[in-house]
Amino acid sequence: MTESDDLEALLPADHDNSVMMSSVEVKVYKQRWWILFLFAGIGFMQCAVWNTWGPITSSVKMAYHNWDNAEIALLSMWGTITMIMGLAPLTLLLQTKGIRVALLLTAFLLSLGTAVRCLTTEEKSFTVLAHVGAVLNGFAGIIIGAAPSLISSRWFPPNERTTATGIGCTFNQLGNAGGFFLGPWLVHMPKNHNHTDSDDIDNLRKSIRDYMWITAGICISLFLGVVSYFPDKPRKPPSLSSFVHEHPSPFVKDIKMLLSNRNIWMLVVPYSITLGINVAWSSVLDINVAPFGISQDEASWLGVYVTLGGVVMALLCARLSDILFGYMKLTIITLMVIATLGFTWFLLIMNECLPYNKVYLFVSVIIGASFNYACSPLFFELAVELAYPVPEGVVGAFLTMCWNIVSATFLLTMQTPMKSVIWMDYILAIQGLVVVLLMVFVKEEYKRTSVDKATSDQITESNEQEVQA
């Protein structure tokens, strides 16, 4: 069966397929950048809110004496728990009601989740509200995790899709840097850490409250932006494959088609391992590097460097994949080999097999995590290509659920008291090697792009024949 036959099988049966394909008018709108800006901004804030507590661990422990490492890890873990719980209903909402309704709900949950944390500074009440906010923020992250490829497919032409997906994915990850930067900037430790009085605690709680108000204000502004202008789709599609998905098949049928695709599983497993572990680990980075005397501020700046490096690498690789199309698998393997080398170097330093040097520790972490994060949009786009004609939102939701299961498993381990944190570093090094080996068995296919190319060539040939006639 040819690519054009595949497309015709997807079109409604009560239409003449050749007429329909030749009559489809594709158009690219400037508004696509506003749509992407809002989606990326909400994704940034959702991850920044998720990463609220890790970067200010020392300060929040001092301000609220009952908080400990397990409490911080649990607040991070709510993101993965709620993601798994709410994934099916919210993905169904996305498929049936469209991206506008889904993102309105996302922005509302994000705004509410940040607003409730502003209500009090009293320890017991604030602790409860912090968990409520984490739960609401976790549900807000579902559409953000599922829809990057849907946004790019719905609004962007084929030669910009990977770049747009890269922006959608990496700005969510860039929120990690936002948390690492904003937290220590707004919440300062007292000058004398060992002898704090009630005034120091009050000042710490006030600075934490100010931090809560600032994040709430930004999230509410983004919600108002979605209310003002965020259409479900453009009037004319940017590509033929985008037009096909304007006629969706039943949700259950899409799920069955996805789960029966062996090649997708070969890609999803390594993606889930590497992203799930690295996202969870980044939320407790302070705890991991603390044994070497890395302060809260230093660990936060390390988190900023890691995230910025990952975003730059991801956007660069995404753009190159659009320009030099067809090498996603090779690019992912190359990036993961370099990431594994970085994490192995980090392990050897943390395990004292190599002499300790703060600069080397920072460089090893930045290399490992940055090159690892850079794979995310490529995994996403390759999964959509392999799963086609399953809609992008369904594929994104499936990927999100899988990596969150891995992330939750990692964070659950934090609930068990351990004398050492070196186990994290072994996992980081081993997972990179596992991902490289698994990627070798993925069969690289570009089904969606082949349909766009085949139908475009068919229409061009048809038009030429009409002119000659």
C-alpha positions as CSV (number, residue, x, y, z in Angstrom):
1,M,0.0,0.0,0.0
2,T,1.4,3.4,-1.0
3,E,1.5,6.6,1.1
4,S,-1.4,8.1,-0.9
5,D,-3.4,5.0,-0.3
6,D,-2.9,5.4,3.4
7,L,-4.2,8.9,3.2
8,E,-7.3,8.0,1.2
9,A,-8.1,5.3,3.8
10,L,-8.2,8.0,6.5
11,L,-10.6,10.4,4.7
12,P,-14.3,10.2,5.1
13,A,-15.9,7.5,3.0
14,D,-18.7,9.7,1.7
15,H,-16.4,12.0,-0.2
16,D,-14.4,11.6,-3.4
17,N,-10.9,11.3,-2.0
18,S,-9.0,12.5,-5.0
19,V,-11.3,15.6,-5.3
20,M,-10.9,16.2,-1.6
21,M,-7.1,16.0,-1.6
22,S,-6.9,18.3,-4.7
23,S,-9.3,20.8,-3.1
24,V,-7.6,21.1,0.2
25,E,-6.0,24.6,0.6
26,V,-3.1,24.8,3.0
27,K,-2.1,28.1,4.7
28,V,0.3,29.2,7.4
29,Y,-0.8,32.0,9.7
30,K,1.3,34.5,11.6
31,Q,-0.9,33.9,14.7
32,R,0.9,30.5,15.1
33,W,3.6,32.3,17.0
34,W,1.2,33.8,19.5
35,I,-0.4,30.3,20.0
36,L,3.0,28.8,20.6
37,F,4.0,31.6,22.9
38,L,1.0,31.1,25.2
39,F,1.4,27.3,25.2
40,A,5.2,27.6,25.9
41,G,4.6,30.2,28.6
42,I,2.1,28.1,30.4
43,G,4.4,25.1,30.1
44,F,7.3,27.2,31.5
45,M,5.2,28.2,34.6
46,Q,3.8,24.8,35.2
47,C,7.3,23.3,35.5
48,A,8.6,26.3,37.5
49,V,5.8,25.8,40.0
50,W,6.5,22.1,40.1
51,N,10.1,23.0,40.9
52,T,9.2,25.5,43.6
53,W,10.5,23.7,46.7
54,G,13.7,21.8,45.7
55,P,15.8,24.9,45.0
56,I,14.8,26.5,48.4
57,T,15.0,23.3,50.4
58,S,17.3,24.7,53.1
59,S,15.2,27.9,53.5
60,V,11.8,26.2,53.7
61,K,13.1,23.6,56.2
62,M,14.2,26.6,58.4
63,A,10.9,28.4,57.9
64,Y,8.7,25.4,58.5
65,H,10.4,23.0,61.0
66,N,8.2,19.9,60.2
67,W,9.4,19.9,56.5
68,D,12.1,17.4,55.6
69,N,13.5,15.8,52.4
70,A,10.6,13.4,52.2
71,E,8.1,16.3,52.3
72,I,10.0,18.0,49.5
73,A,10.1,14.8,47.4
74,L,6.3,14.2,48.0
75,L,5.5,17.7,46.7
76,S,7.4,16.9,43.6
77,M,5.9,13.4,43.3
78,W,2.3,14.9,43.2
79,G,3.1,15.9,39.7
80,T,3.6,12.4,38.6
81,I,0.8,10.9,40.6
82,T,-1.8,13.3,39.2
83,M,-0.4,12.9,35.7
84,I,-1.1,9.2,35.8
85,M,-4.6,9.6,37.5
86,G,-5.9,12.3,35.2
87,L,-4.3,11.4,31.9
88,A,-7.1,9.4,30.4
89,P,-10.0,11.8,31.1
90,L,-8.0,14.9,30.1
91,T,-6.7,13.3,26.9
92,L,-10.3,12.4,26.1
93,L,-11.3,16.0,26.7
94,L,-8.5,17.1,24.4
95,Q,-9.7,14.8,21.6
96,T,-13.5,15.6,22.0
97,K,-13.5,19.3,23.0
98,G,-10.3,20.5,21.3
99,I,-7.1,22.3,22.4
100,R,-8.8,25.6,23.3
101,V,-11.1,24.0,26.0
102,A,-8.2,21.8,27.3
103,L,-5.8,24.7,27.6
104,L,-8.4,26.9,29.3
105,L,-8.8,24.3,31.9
106,T,-5.0,23.9,32.2
107,A,-4.4,27.6,32.7
108,F,-7.2,27.8,35.2
109,L,-5.9,24.9,37.3
110,L,-2.4,26.4,37.2
111,S,-3.7,29.8,38.3
112,L,-5.8,28.3,41.1
113,G,-3.0,26.0,42.2
114,T,-0.6,29.0,42.6
115,A,-3.3,31.3,44.2
116,V,-4.2,28.9,47.1
117,R,-0.6,29.0,48.3
118,C,-0.9,32.7,48.9
119,L,-3.6,32.4,51.5
120,T,-1.6,31.9,54.7
121,T,1.9,31.5,56.2
122,E,0.8,29.5,59.2
123,E,2.7,26.2,59.1
124,K,0.0,23.5,59.1
125,S,-2.4,25.4,56.8
126,F,0.4,26.4,54.5
127,T,1.7,22.8,54.3
128,V,-1.8,21.6,53.3
129,L,-2.3,24.3,50.7
130,A,1.2,23.6,49.3
131,H,0.1,20.0,48.7
132,V,-3.3,21.2,47.2
133,G,-1.4,23.5,44.9
134,A,1.0,20.7,43.9
135,V,-2.0,18.5,43.0
136,L,-3.7,21.2,40.9
137,N,-0.4,22.0,39.2
138,G,0.1,18.3,38.5
139,F,-3.3,18.1,36.7
140,A,-2.4,21.2,34.8
141,G,0.7,19.5,33.5
142,I,-1.1,16.8,31.6
143,I,-2.2,18.8,28.6
144,I,1.2,20.6,28.6
145,G,2.9,17.2,28.4
146,A,0.6,15.7,25.8
147,A,0.0,18.6,23.3
148,P,3.4,19.9,22.0
149,S,3.2,17.9,18.8
150,L,-0.5,18.6,18.5
151,I,0.2,22.4,18.5
152,S,3.0,22.1,16.0
153,S,0.9,19.9,13.7
154,R,-2.2,22.0,14.0
155,W,-0.5,25.4,13.3
156,F,2.9,24.8,11.7
157,P,4.0,23.6,8.2
158,P,6.1,20.4,7.9
159,N,9.4,22.2,7.7
160,E,8.8,23.9,11.1
161,R,7.1,21.1,13.0
162,T,10.1,19.7,14.9
163,T,11.2,23.2,15.8
164,A,7.8,24.1,17.1
165,T,7.6,20.9,19.1
166,G,11.1,21.6,20.4
167,I,9.9,25.0,21.7
168,G,6.8,23.5,23.3
169,C,8.8,20.8,25.0
170,T,11.8,22.7,26.1
171,F,10.0,25.7,27.5
172,N,8.3,23.3,29.9
173,Q,11.8,22.1,30.8
174,L,13.0,25.6,30.9
175,G,10.6,26.1,33.8
176,N,13.1,24.1,35.8
177,A,15.6,26.9,35.4
178,G,12.8,29.4,36.4
179,G,12.4,27.5,39.7
180,F,16.1,27.3,40.3
181,F,16.5,31.0,39.5
182,L,13.4,32.6,41.1
183,G,13.4,30.6,44.3
184,P,16.9,31.5,45.7
185,W,16.6,35.0,44.3
186,L,13.4,35.8,46.2
187,V,13.9,33.5,49.3
188,H,17.2,34.2,51.1
189,M,18.7,32.3,54.0
190,P,19.4,34.3,57.2
191,K,23.0,35.5,57.6
192,N,23.5,33.3,60.7
193,H,22.1,29.8,59.7
194,N,22.8,28.2,63.0
195,H,21.0,30.7,65.3
196,T,17.6,31.8,63.9
197,D,15.1,33.7,66.0
198,S,11.4,34.3,65.4
199,D,12.1,37.4,63.3
200,D,14.3,35.4,60.9
201,I,11.5,32.8,60.6
202,D,8.9,35.4,60.0
203,N,11.0,37.1,57.3
204,L,11.6,33.7,55.6
205,R,7.9,33.0,55.6
206,K,7.1,36.5,54.2
207,S,9.7,36.0,51.4
208,I,8.2,32.6,50.5
209,R,4.8,34.3,50.4
210,D,6.1,37.0,48.1
211,Y,7.4,34.2,45.9
212,M,4.0,32.6,45.9
213,W,2.3,35.9,44.9
214,I,4.6,36.5,42.0
215,T,4.1,33.1,40.5
216,A,0.3,33.4,40.9
217,G,0.3,36.8,39.1
218,I,2.2,35.4,36.1
219,C,-0.1,32.3,35.9
220,I,-3.3,34.4,36.1
221,S,-1.9,36.7,33.3
222,L,-1.3,33.7,31.0
223,F,-4.9,32.4,31.8
224,L,-6.3,35.8,30.7
225,G,-4.2,35.5,27.5
226,V,-5.8,32.2,26.6
227,V,-9.2,33.6,27.3
228,S,-8.6,36.5,25.0
229,Y,-7.3,34.6,22.0
230,F,-6.5,30.9,21.6
231,P,-8.6,29.3,18.8
232,D,-9.0,25.6,18.5
233,K,-7.5,25.5,15.0
234,P,-6.7,27.7,12.1
235,R,-9.3,28.2,9.4
236,K,-7.2,26.4,6.9
237,P,-4.7,23.6,7.7
238,P,-0.9,24.1,7.4
239,S,-0.5,20.6,5.8
240,L,-2.4,17.6,4.4
241,S,-1.8,15.4,7.5
242,S,-3.1,18.2,9.7
243,F,-6.3,18.2,7.5
244,V,-6.7,14.4,8.0
245,H,-6.8,14.8,11.7
246,E,-9.6,17.3,11.5
247,H,-11.7,14.0,10.9
248,P,-10.6,12.1,14.1
249,S,-11.4,8.4,14.6
250,P,-12.9,7.1,17.9
251,F,-10.6,7.5,20.9
252,V,-10.7,3.8,21.8
253,K,-9.7,2.9,18.2
254,D,-6.7,5.2,18.5
255,I,-5.6,3.7,21.7
256,K,-5.8,0.1,20.3
257,M,-3.9,1.1,17.3
258,L,-1.2,2.8,19.4
259,L,-0.8,-0.1,21.9
260,S,-0.6,-2.7,19.1
261,N,2.3,-0.8,17.4
262,R,5.5,-2.7,18.5
263,N,7.8,-0.1,17.0
264,I,6.2,2.6,19.2
265,W,7.0,0.5,22.3
266,M,10.6,0.2,21.3
267,L,10.8,4.0,21.3
268,V,8.6,4.7,24.3
269,V,10.5,2.5,26.7
270,P,13.9,4.3,26.3
271,Y,12.2,7.7,26.2
272,S,10.3,7.0,29.5
273,I,13.5,5.7,31.2
274,T,15.7,8.7,30.4
275,L,13.2,11.5,30.7
276,G,11.4,10.1,33.8
277,I,14.6,9.6,35.7
278,N,16.2,12.9,34.8
279,V,13.1,15.0,35.5
280,A,12.7,13.4,38.9
281,W,16.4,13.7,39.7
282,S,16.5,17.4,38.8
283,S,13.8,18.1,41.4
284,V,16.1,16.8,44.1
285,L,19.4,18.0,42.7
286,D,20.1,20.0,45.9
287,I,19.9,16.8,47.9
288,N,22.1,14.8,45.6
289,V,25.0,17.3,45.6
290,A,24.7,18.4,49.3
291,P,27.3,15.7,50.6
292,F,30.0,17.6,48.8
293,G,29.2,20.9,50.5
294,I,27.3,22.4,47.5
295,S,25.1,25.2,48.9
296,Q,21.5,25.8,48.1
297,D,22.4,28.8,45.9
298,E,25.2,26.9,44.1
299,A,22.9,23.9,43.4
300,S,20.3,26.3,42.1
301,W,22.7,27.9,39.7
302,L,23.8,24.4,38.6
303,G,20.1,23.7,37.8
304,V,19.9,26.9,35.8
305,Y,23.0,26.0,33.7
306,V,21.7,22.4,33.2
307,T,18.3,23.6,31.9
308,L,19.6,26.4,29.8
309,G,22.2,24.0,28.2
310,G,19.4,21.4,27.5
311,V,17.1,24.0,26.0
312,V,19.8,25.4,23.7
313,M,20.8,21.9,22.6
314,A,17.2,20.8,22.1
315,L,16.3,23.8,20.0
316,L,19.5,23.4,17.9
317,C,18.9,19.7,17.3
318,A,15.2,20.3,16.5
319,R,16.0,23.0,14.0
320,L,18.7,20.8,12.4
321,S,16.2,17.9,12.2
322,D,13.8,20.1,10.2
323,I,16.6,21.2,7.9
324,L,18.4,17.9,7.5
325,F,15.3,15.6,7.8
326,G,15.5,11.9,8.3
327,Y,18.2,11.4,11.0
328,M,16.3,11.6,14.3
329,K,17.3,8.1,15.5
330,L,21.0,8.7,14.8
331,T,20.8,12.2,16.5
332,I,19.1,10.7,19.6
333,I,21.7,7.9,19.9
334,T,24.6,10.5,19.5
335,L,23.2,12.8,22.2
336,M,22.6,9.9,24.6
337,V,26.1,8.6,24.2
338,I,27.5,12.0,25.1
339,A,25.0,12.3,28.0
340,T,26.1,8.9,29.3
341,L,29.7,9.9,29.3
342,G,28.8,13.0,31.3
343,F,26.8,11.1,33.9
344,T,29.6,8.5,34.2
345,W,32.1,11.2,34.9
346,F,29.7,12.7,37.5
347,L,29.4,9.2,39.1
348,L,33.1,8.7,39.3
349,I,33.5,12.1,41.1
350,M,30.6,11.5,43.5
351,N,31.9,8.0,44.2
352,E,35.4,9.5,44.9
353,C,37.0,7.3,42.2
354,L,38.3,10.6,40.7
355,P,39.6,13.6,42.8
356,Y,36.8,16.0,43.8
357,N,36.8,19.3,41.9
358,K,33.7,21.6,42.0
359,V,34.3,22.8,38.4
360,Y,34.5,19.2,37.1
361,L,31.4,18.2,39.0
362,F,29.4,21.1,37.5
363,V,30.7,20.4,34.0
364,S,29.9,16.7,34.2
365,V,26.3,17.4,35.4
366,I,25.8,20.0,32.7
367,I,27.0,17.7,29.9
368,G,25.0,14.8,31.1
369,A,21.7,16.5,31.7
370,S,21.9,19.0,28.8
371,F,22.5,16.4,26.2
372,N,19.9,14.2,27.8
373,Y,17.2,16.9,27.7
374,A,18.1,17.7,24.1
375,C,16.6,14.4,23.0
376,S,13.1,15.1,24.3
377,P,11.5,16.9,21.2
378,L,13.2,14.4,18.9
379,F,11.7,11.5,20.8
380,F,8.3,13.3,20.6
381,E,8.3,13.9,16.9
382,L,9.7,10.5,16.0
383,A,7.0,8.9,18.1
384,V,4.3,10.9,16.2
385,E,5.8,9.8,12.9
386,L,5.9,6.1,14.0
387,A,2.4,6.1,15.4
388,Y,0.7,8.0,12.5
389,P,-2.3,8.1,11.8
390,V,-2.9,8.1,15.6
391,P,-3.5,11.8,16.6
392,E,-0.6,13.7,18.1
393,G,-2.5,14.4,21.3
394,V,-3.0,10.7,22.0
395,V,0.6,9.9,21.3
396,G,1.8,12.8,23.5
397,A,-0.5,11.7,26.4
398,F,0.8,8.1,26.1
399,L,4.4,9.3,26.2
400,T,3.7,11.5,29.2
401,M,2.0,8.7,31.1
402,C,4.9,6.3,30.6
403,W,7.7,8.7,31.7
404,N,5.7,9.8,34.7
405,I,5.4,6.2,35.9
406,V,9.2,6.0,35.8
407,S,9.5,9.4,37.5
408,A,7.1,8.4,40.3
409,T,9.0,5.2,40.9
410,F,12.2,7.2,41.3
411,L,10.7,9.7,43.7
412,L,9.0,7.0,45.7
413,T,12.5,5.7,46.5
414,M,13.1,9.0,48.2
415,Q,10.4,8.2,50.8
416,T,12.7,5.4,52.1
417,P,15.4,6.7,54.6
418,M,18.8,6.2,53.1
419,K,22.2,7.2,54.5
420,S,23.7,7.9,51.1
421,V,22.4,9.4,47.8
422,I,25.0,7.8,45.6
423,W,22.4,5.4,44.2
424,M,21.0,8.3,42.2
425,D,24.3,8.7,40.4
426,Y,24.6,5.0,39.5
427,I,21.0,5.1,38.0
428,L,21.9,8.2,35.9
429,A,24.9,6.5,34.3
430,I,23.2,3.1,33.8
431,Q,20.0,4.5,32.3
432,G,22.0,6.3,29.6
433,L,23.6,3.1,28.5
434,V,20.3,1.2,28.5
435,V,18.7,3.9,26.3
436,V,21.4,3.8,23.7
437,L,21.2,0.0,23.5
438,L,17.4,0.0,23.2
439,M,17.4,2.8,20.5
440,V,19.4,0.5,18.2
441,F,16.3,-1.7,17.8
442,V,13.9,1.1,16.8
443,K,12.8,1.0,13.2
444,E,13.0,4.6,11.9
445,E,9.9,5.5,9.8
446,Y,8.4,8.8,8.8
447,K,4.8,7.9,8.1
448,R,3.2,11.3,8.6
449,T,5.8,13.2,6.6
450,S,5.6,10.6,3.8
451,V,1.9,11.2,3.5
452,D,2.4,15.0,3.3
453,K,5.1,14.6,0.6
454,A,3.2,12.0,-1.4
455,T,-0.1,13.9,-1.5
456,S,1.7,17.1,-2.2
457,D,3.5,15.5,-5.2
458,Q,0.2,14.0,-6.3
459,I,-1.6,17.3,-6.3
460,T,1.3,19.0,-8.1
461,E,1.2,16.3,-10.8
462,S,-2.6,16.6,-11.1
463,N,-2.4,20.4,-11.5
464,E,0.3,20.1,-14.2
465,Q,-1.8,17.6,-16.1
466,E,-4.8,20.1,-16.0
467,V,-2.6,22.9,-17.3
468,Q,-1.3,20.7,-20.2
469,A,-4.8,19.7,-21.1
